[in-house]
Amino acid sequence: MLRAKVSVFVELYMKNCQLREQAALLRLQLEGGEKNAGEPKESAGLLAELSARLAAVEEQAEALTKQLNDESTDAAAVATAAHLERKLTGLRRALDALEPGAGNASSVPSQN
């Protein structure tokens, strides 16, 4: 039982690390986008890469949440998974706002 709980927290930690990495890439893209506004193909490629990575993390987080709910583990693990999913939702909204034709990118919510 303890091993299962530890593995859940390790997996949550890894997902949070991936989330931080993707947020950093997004920030770099935003900063670079202001400097290199004449390179739409490169920006579109990076947005597609970030979207694909985020989709993979979203899928894994969803599976983890389902596993936590099925196993009825402790409340802290369930709360941490819910927090991770909220962060992923915010990151998805921010990424979607950067898509061409999505409107003003300055309305992107903070991920901190």
N, C-alpha and C positions, 0 to 999 in steps of 0.2 A: 504494500500500500504506500509506504513512504517513497519507494523508488518511483512509483507512478506519479506521485505529487512532485517529486524533484524533477522528473522529466518534463512535466507540464510547465514548471517555472523556467526551466532551461529553454524550452521551446518559446515561451513568451519573451524571454530575454533576447533570444536570437531574432525574433520578429521585430522587437523594438529596435535592435541594432540595424536591421534592414530598413526600417522606417526612417531612422535617423539618417542613414546613408542616402536614401532617396530624397529626403528633405534637403540635404546638403546639395545634392545634384540639382535639385529644383532651384535652390537659391543661386547656385553658380550660373544656371541657365538664365535666370532673371537678370542677374548682374551683367552677364555676357550679352544678353539680348539687347540691353540698352546700348552697349558699345558697338555691337555688330548687327545693327538693325537691317543691313543689306544682305543677310545670309538666311533667307527663309527655309531653304532646303535642309540646312544643317539643324536649324531649330526644330523643324518638323520631324527630323530623324531622332533627335534627342527626346522630343515629346513622345514619340512612338515607343522608344526604348523605356522611358520612365513609365509610361502607361502599361506596357507589358510586364515590367517588374512589379508594379503596384498590383496588377491583376493577379500575379502569382502569389504575392503576399496576402492579398485579400482572400484568395481561395484557401490558403493554408490557415489563416486566422479563422475563417468560417468553419473549417474542419476541426480545428482545435476547440472552438466554442461548442460545437456539437458534441465533441468527445467529453468536454467538461460537464455539459448538461446531462449527457447520458450516464456518466459515472457518478453524478451527484457528489463531486469533490467539494472541498472546503470553499467557503464563501469568498475568501481572499483571492483564490485562483479565478473564480468566476468573475469577480469584480475587475481583476486585472485584464482578463480577456475582453470584457465589455469596454474597458478604457482603451485597449488596443484597437478594437473595432471602431470606436468613436474617432480615434486619431486617423485611422485609415480612411474613414468617411470624409474627414476634413481634408486629408491629402488628396483624395480623389476629386473633391470639389475644386480644390486649388488647381490641380492639373487640368481638369476640364475647362476651367476658366482661362487657361493659357492657350487652349486650342484656337486656331484661327476662326474668327467670326463669333467667338464666344462672348464678346463684350469687353468691358474694361477689366484688365488684370489687376488694377489697384484695389479692387474690391475682394481680393483673395483673403480669406481668414487666416489669422496667425496659427502656426502649428506648435507654438511653445507651450 
